[in-house]
Amino acid sequence: MNNFFITTPIYYVNDKPHIGHAYTTIACDIISRFKKLDGENVFFLTGTDEHGQKVEKAAIKSSTNPQDFVNKMSLNFEKLIPFLGCQINDFIRTTEKRHIKATQYLWNQLKDNNQIYLSNYEGWYSVRDEAFYTESELTKNGDQLIATSGAPVEWVKEESYFFKLSHWQDKLINFYEKNPEAILPKSRYNEVLSFIKGGLKDLSISRTTFNWGVPVPNDHKHVMYVWIDALCNYITALGYPNFEKKKYKDFWPGTHIVGKDILRFHAVYWPAFLMAADLPPPKRIFAHGWWTNEGKKISKSIGNVINPYEIIKQYGLDQIRYFLFREVPFGNDGDFSKDSIAQRVNADLSNNYGNLIQRVAIFIVKNCNSKVIKHSKINEEDEKLINFFELKFKEYKNQMQAFQIDRALKSIFELLSETNSYVDKQAPWSLKKTDFERMNNVLFLICNIIIKCSIMLNPIIPESTNKALKIFNIDPLTINFTNFSNMINNDIIITNPKPIFPRIN
């Protein structure tokens, strides 16, 4: 059995969760569920990033101490996970003892390997991004200098420990040129490689102007730069620095799904830290795009932040999970539009998938005493549909392995559309009067395709597909892709064919 480790970035706790956090977590859940169906042993990690100047400022603003502030804020992110229908293996917080121990161990490894030195930092820093910027990355907005992310920057001058990032430039280029699938989509891979080839400078990795962070070992005047602290969470959760721990041995290196705004930290700094500590870099980093709301950039100042609780209560969990990953190619930017949600859900889930289940299941209940007998006779039309299924299932598997979730969904719904056409052409309601056996064979094949489409859709819309599978008396706990191409070997009994996807007005 293959092992597969997948992570969200750990979420910064200076504010409440929004649709961006939900999107990344659901993406990891979809890949995790797919891998499980494909027979892999999966470990899915998420958590919260709780140190840094931004958190310290937010705590002061709310008149509370930083630890109490992060305890409260972290809970918001932890509670969101089951609401999103996500199944995780661990939730990590950077204020935990296990993480502080792991981060300080990593620091000492870097120091022992002569990768850290003490000097002075002077340059532009963004508190919002917890990131340093060069002059060329800044633009002017009145008297304020703004980073490429849109965040204001300030001039910082202080004593700092530096990581020898420049030393790893050629090694990173060599690694990525040998592993072109290590960063997806391809546009992000090109972006990272171009950034590295543009020249890497040594990185400031400690701060002295605030103290809410992991103390630097043997120099408590300094706290660690939030990114060396935060990124270490991925190996902390696997038991690092205990290299013999089964979780670490089984699951590292892993796969990270992140927003495009933090790709540099994950695809440049993180692998360099790991290589410098004699550890393998991540297997894959996938950077997804940003969402706008009805065509406008999402912003607290505009007041158009999308609350995941509200939008899911309005439209339904699976409806939102489906929309997020069918509407936009995974990796691109997307627009969150209520009209688009209604159109997508009605056309695909209600009319195509849901309607197919309803009309077939109800027909079987009314005309076949709720039962379809297993058959072995197939004609040329049946063969065509079976071959089309084989083609679409192969496409689906390849697309999901490449994290092309929108394309995988497209393949499933092409198969469902073809199955709906097959129903119309074969017209079981007419066959009932002329050839009952042929009617049974047609219905058996249709039910097979519905069941298999439901299993393929299960990682994306688990709650709804579990309901669909139960209509056909399939236990959702038993589903997987083993021998998936073979026909269902038993008679099919229909139970309680209630509608699954009400139309959105």
Secondary structure, 3 states (H helix, E strand, C coil): CCEEEEECCCEECCCCCCHHHHHHHHHHHHHHHHHHHCCCEEEEEEEEECCCHHHHHHHHHCCCCHHHHHHHHHHHHHHHHHHCCCCCCEEEECCCHHHHHHHHHHHHHHHHCCCEEEEEEEEEEECCCCEEECHHHCEEECCEEECCCCCECEEEEEEEEEECHHHHHHHHHHHHHHCCCCEECHHHHHHHHHHHHCCCCCEECEECCCCCCCEECCEEEEEECHHHHHHCHHHHCCCCCCCCCHHHHHHCCCEEEEEHHHHHHHHHHHHHHHHHCCCCCCCEEEEECCEEECCEECCCCCCCCCCHHHHHHHHCHHHHHHHHHHCCCCCCCEEECHHHHHHHHHHHHHHHHHHHHHHHHHHHHHHCCCEECCCCCCCHHHHHHHHHHHHHHHHHHHHHHCCCHHHHHHHHHHHHHHHHHHHHHHCHHHHHHHCHHHHHHHHHHHHHHHHHHHHHHCCCCHHHHHHHHHHCCCCHHHCCCCCCCCCCCCCEECCCCCCCCCCCC
